Amino acid sequence: MKNEDVVTTNVELRTRRIPSIGFLGVAIGCMAASALLMVTGRKNWANFVGQWAPTILILGTYNKIAKTFSAPIDEHERVRHGDHASLLKSPEELTRQMSPRPVS
């Protein structure tokens, strides 16, 4: 990722491997743990753990945005994700899009 510093690039390269459902699962787990703590009478801990869920969901949203709008690492990844995942296009794709279609 050419517009980011080294630390940001390394973090995004590692976190892009985490599936989006992972963040959702951890957030739901935090909500369940918070409910369990509330039932057992530990209200302060329940509130503390319950506040993790929105943060984890925000991190998951950032991760999804970074995966969707960042440039693919290589051509194979770009093709696997489809044209909508990146602004990078091969010369063949650009010429195919620019050439007028014959009218029949």
N, C-alpha and C positions, 0 to 999 in steps of 0.2 A: 504494500500500500504506500504509494509514493508520496502522499501528502501528510503522512503521519510520522511521528518520531519512532525511534527504535522500540521503546517500551510499549507504546500503544500497538504497534504492529505485532509484536510478540504476543501480547495479551489477546488480541483479536484472532491471531492465527491459532492459538490454543483453545480459545473459547468457542470458535466456530465449529469445533468437533462435537460440542455438547448439543444434543437434540433439543428442540424447543419444548418437547413434552417433559424433559428433565426438570426444567424450571417450574413448569406447572405442577409436576408431582411433588417437588420439594415444598412449594407454596401450600399445596393442599395438606401435606404432611405437617407443616407448621400450624395450620389452622386446626387440624385434628389434635395435635399435641397441646395447643392452647385450650381447646375445649376440654380435654382430659385434665389438664391442670386446674381449670376452673371448677370442674366437677369434684376434684379432690380437695378443693378449698384453698388452693394456692393462687389467689387472685393476682397478686403482683407479678408472679412468674407467668401466669396466663396472659396478662397484658403485654409483658415483655416479649414473649415468644410469638404472640399474635401479631405484633407489629412487624415481624420479619416478612410475613407474606407479601405485603405490598412492595417492599423493597426487592424481594426476589422476583416478583412479576415485572417490575420496572427493569431489572437487570436482564430478564428474559426478553423483554421488548427491545432493549438496546441491542442485545445479541442478534435478534432477528433482523433488525434494521441494518446492523453492520454486515450480516451475512448477505442480505438482499442487495444492498447498494454498493458494496465494495467490489472492486475489480477481481475477477476470478484469478486464481493462482496460475493456471495454465489453460491451454486450449481445450483439453479434455474436460475439465471442470465447467468451462463456459458452455460447451455443447451439451453436457449433462443437465445443466440448469436451464437451458433454453435461452432464447434471445432476450426475453424480458428481464433476465437477472443481471444484465450488464449492458453498458453502453458500447462495449467493444464489439466490433464486427469485423469479419474477414473482408478482404478486398472483393471477393466474389459476391458476398452478401450485399455490399454497398453498391456494386455495379448492377446487380439484379434488381435492387430496390429503385435505383435511379433510372433504369431503362424503361421507356414507355411500353405499356402492354399493347399488343396489336388489337385493333378494334375489328370485330367480326360482324 
